């Protein structure tokens, strides 16, 4: 009775298109203002160039999407609580590194890699 039929997922392409649109238009629109608000004074004191700012955002999006590949297998091999604690620990440590950073490179590591 509950077996899936061939036509059950005929409109699945709509979900895929919606996910792609969310990744393309959703994340950059919410991330860019947040980064400027968080790190604006540090950017000014470090004299950060526009290229370095773009690298920070690029690292954030790359690591955010790269980590999502490993979440499913990690949940299957460990528990979901372990993965949640690990992700939260990475994000908190990244923000702490950013708070006490004294160079743009530390912001790249903290925000770009650990928070992403």
PyMOL commands that set and color helices and strands:
alter all, ss='L'
color gray80, all
select helices_A, chain A and resi 6-9+12-46+50-77+80-99+104-115
alter helices_A, ss='H'
color red, helices_A
deselect
rebuild
show_as cartoon
